[in-house]
Amino acid sequence: MLSAPVLLSSLLLLRGSEAFSPVAARAGGVGSPCRAAVRLGFFDMFQESAESKARKEAEWEAQQAMLARRRNPEAMEAYQSEVEERRAEISSKDAELKELQKTGDIEAWEALRAEGKLQGSDELEREAGERSWGGEGLVAERIDTRLPFVDSGYVDESAPSLPDMPDLLGGLKGLFGGGEEKSE
């Protein structure tokens, strides 16, 4: 059994500790079912928002589904076949362009573009928003793969060949005394 002075001092301590609790909790009294959200003042900006929690939860669920699929051979086989179908569809979409790029025929490429089978960079769908300096949004795919010489490179037939070009390094060697053979 506690003595009266000890009991009185413990009650005073308990009553004084309410100064550190949220206001709504003090108003309800001890044992009140009403709870207020904890306010941290300056540190409230570090609390996670509801949309951030929901986004993390959705990502976690997607990761758990992926792990379950990896553990199940039938589900993994179905997923792989779906991926192969998508890849085949995408690669067959540009099959005519790929064959044309192997030949390097610029006239055929221009005809393909004139028919509307090939879109230019200014005709492609852009992302919403103004993230780029131009302000039109970014293109979601690589546009250089649609050019006629993507694999072979363009060779200008009218350009001079290598033996016809001037010897620039020979001129530099002459400046430093390396252009002439010295006999002894």
ZIMO-V134048 format. One record per run of one state. SS is the DSSP state (a for helix, b for strand, c for the rest). FROM is the first residue (numbers start at 1). TO is the last residue. If there is no record, write none. Layout:
ss;from;to
SS;FROM;TO
SS;FROM;TO
This chain:
ss;from;to
c;1;3
a;4;20
c;21;22
a;23;28
c;29;40
a;41;46
c;47;49
a;50;71
c;72;72
a;73;93
c;94;94
a;95;103
c;104;105
a;106;114
c;115;125
b;126;126
c;127;138
b;139;139
c;140;143
a;144;146
c;147;161
a;162;164
c;165;167
a;168;175
c;176;184
